[in-house]
Amino acid sequence: MKNVLYSCLIFVAFTITSCNIGSKEVKDGRMCFASSDKGMTSVIALEIEGSEVLGTYIIEITEKDKTVGDFYGKREDNVIKATYDYWVEGQNQMEEITLTILEDKIQIERPGQVEINGEIFDRDGDQKTTTEIKRTNCEDITKDIE
């Protein structure tokens, strides 16, 4: 009887544990992401407080102007819908972005169109782009976002 009880307890514990594998609850606080690949460096620092999210997003491509801006938006579970307001090549631009926080990275989806000084223009051939950036320690990127 004890063996059956122990077996049942182990099975229940394993089942509960396995249901949470790969799912991390997004909590309030600061999160940072950075990656560098093929001449492109991307850095994101974001602050979450409840459903409100504020952040900085920097894109630096070799031999091109740096894109620097801030975003603000709302979070639902691990998905953030935000407005990204940034400067690139001397112009202020704005676009709606979607950020999805995964266990060890963030995925950023940017639209094919942007608003420049109140007018809508095609960006990247009117195609959406998706970028993934690895999670990092915020202390490692402090110099990049200041």
Secondary structure, 3 states (H helix, E strand, C coil): CHHHHHHHHHHHHHHHHHHCCCCCCCCCEEEEEEEEECCEEEEEEEEEECCEEEEEEEEEECCCCCEEEEEEEEEECCEEEEEEEEEECCEEEEEEEEEEECCCEEEEEECCEEEECCEEEECHHHCCEEEEEEEECHHHHHHHHC
